Amino acid sequence: MEKHLVSVIIPTYNNPKQLKRAVMSVFNQKYKKLEIIIIDDGSSVDYSSVIAELETITAFPLYYFKKENEGPGLARQFGLNRASGVFFQYLDSDDELLSHKIENQVKILEKRKEVVMVYGLTMVNHNENHIHRAKNKKKENDNLMISVLEVRKWHTSSCLWRYDKHKSCWSNLFNGEDVLHDFTIALQENQDVVFVPDIVLNINIENEANRLSNAGADITKRKRLIENGLSLNFSMYNILKEKKLIKEKLIAEPLAERFYHAAMKTSIYGDKKNSLKLIKMTYKISFSKIKKMECFVLYCIVISPIKNKRKVFQLVYKLRRRFLSSDLHQFRFV
């Protein structure tokens, strides 16, 4: 059987050293029908020597493009628009694929035509005992839409995708663009995803405070994080409302939980006004009387003069797990 081409799409910004490490992990793949597309998202540092070195040792077609800085989502879309593959591997430039990753996941996609995505476990800093998002409840077979609305259970680079690349699926968000991508695919394509409990990826957290997902520690980036969070949640709500899906309980309740968490996160960032707006939306979306009571409790906490609200929110989740469900997910920010 002829092997399918896999397009490995790598956005990068001001990190040529880390990029080289990521690309070397692609070179080491057991699966050999690959193309590598590197998108330099407006870096201010020079990549020429790294790219020249990679071009001399690659066994695969390797393409390098430089574009204006528009964020990781539009960088991935730029690469996708130029991809020739049947399957798509997005690889963050500070991550490393394990050698069996693509080969094993291709086999599943080839065997199960109804599956849009396969993912596996991610370890941190080569420590197999430190699994990224370890507390997320993962199922072997899952529904993409419900999983995305509940909580994103996978790291972007741990997935292998199959979908129509001619449909735009990445946004201009700098934070949450991966969630909106998955949501968009769930609306367009087959919704089955498969989880295989093997470690397929290593993420390198060398300076965690500077990672975009942890940018709340940087005051200068908080405004953008809040704006992106609001845009993400309200975009999903408006699309589901337009498609008349918002009244379906299986859709509404996980979306309400996402708004509920976003209210906590926004409160921790110090934006009371938008936190209260998110609580109001949680109340509006949910059918659950318990959730509506939780909204009142959360409202009281947000308007209170308590300084360390993160600790209070952590206690809220602890109590919810004890009295509601031990499987209740606590979003990693809180």
Residue, then its C-alpha position, 0 to 999 in steps of 0.5 A: m500500500e502506498k504511504h500517505l504524505v504527512s505535512v509537518i507544519i512548524p511555526t516559529y518566532n525568535n527561537p532558531k536553536q529550539l527550531k533546530r531541535a524540533v526539526m531534528s525530531v522530525f528527521n528521526q521519525k520512523y515514518k519517512k513520507l514527510e514534508i516539512i513546512i517552517i513558517d517564520d512568523g516575523s522573527s527579528v533574529d536571523y534563521s539563515s544559518v539554521i535553515a541552511e544547515l537543516e537543508t543540507i541534512t534533510a531527507f525530506p522536502l523542507y520549505y522555509f517561509k517568512k511572513e509578518n508577525e500575526g500569531p501562531g494560528l495564522a502562521r499555521q494556516f499559512g503553512l496549511n495553505r502550502a501543504s501537500g499532505v493527506f495528514f497534518q502534523y502541527l509542531d510547536s518549535d520548542d517541542e519534540l516528536l518521539s520517533h514512533k509518533i507519526e508512524n503509529q498515528v498514521k496507521i490508525l487514521e488509515k484504518r479508521k476513516e471516520v476518525v479526524m484526529v489521533y493524539g497521545l500523551t505529552m511529557v515535560n522536559h523528557n520526564e516520563n513521570h511528568i505528564h502534561r494535562a495528566k488529570n484530564k479524563k481521556k477516553e479511547n474514543d471520543n467526540l471532538m466537539i464535546s471534548v473541545l467544549e469540556v476541556r482540551k485534553w491534548h497538546t497541539s503537537s501531540c495530534l495528527w489530523r485529517y481534514d479538508k485543508h481548503k477550509s480555513c480553520w486557524s484564527n488570528l488569536f494569540n491565545g486559544e487559537d488551538v481551541l478555536h481550531d479544534f472547534t472549527i474542525a468539529l463543525q466541519e468534519n467527522q467528529d471522532v477522535v482516538f486517544v492512545p495512552d503512549i507518550v508521543l511528544n516532549i515539550n520543553i519548558e525552559n522558561e515557563a514564565n515566557r510561554l504564551s499560555n502562562a503569559g498572565a504573569d506578564i502584565t503587558k500581555r494580560k489585556r490581550l489574554i483577556e480579549n482573546g479569552l472573551s473572543l474565543n468563548f463568545s465566538m463559540y457561543n454565537i456559532l452554536k447559537e446560529k446553528k441552533l445547537i445551544k439548546e442541546k444539553l450535551i453542548a450547553e453544559p460543557l460550554a457553560e463550564r468553559f464560561y464558568h472557568a473563564a470567569m475565574k481566570t478573568s477575575i484572577y487577572g483583575d478584570k471584574k467587569n468581564s468576569l461578571k459578564l462571563i458569570k452572567m453568560t454561564y447562568k444563561i447557557s446552563f440548564s442546571k439548577i446546581k450550576k446556577m447556584e454555583c454562579f451565585v457563589l462565584y459572583c459573591i467571590v468575584i465582587s468580594p474584597i478577597k485578594n488571593k482569589r486563586k486560592v478560593f477558586q481552587l477550594v471551590y473546585k475541591l468542594r465541587r469534586r467532593f460533592l458533585s463528581s470526582d471526575l470534574h475537571q479543573f482547568r489548568f490555569v486555576 
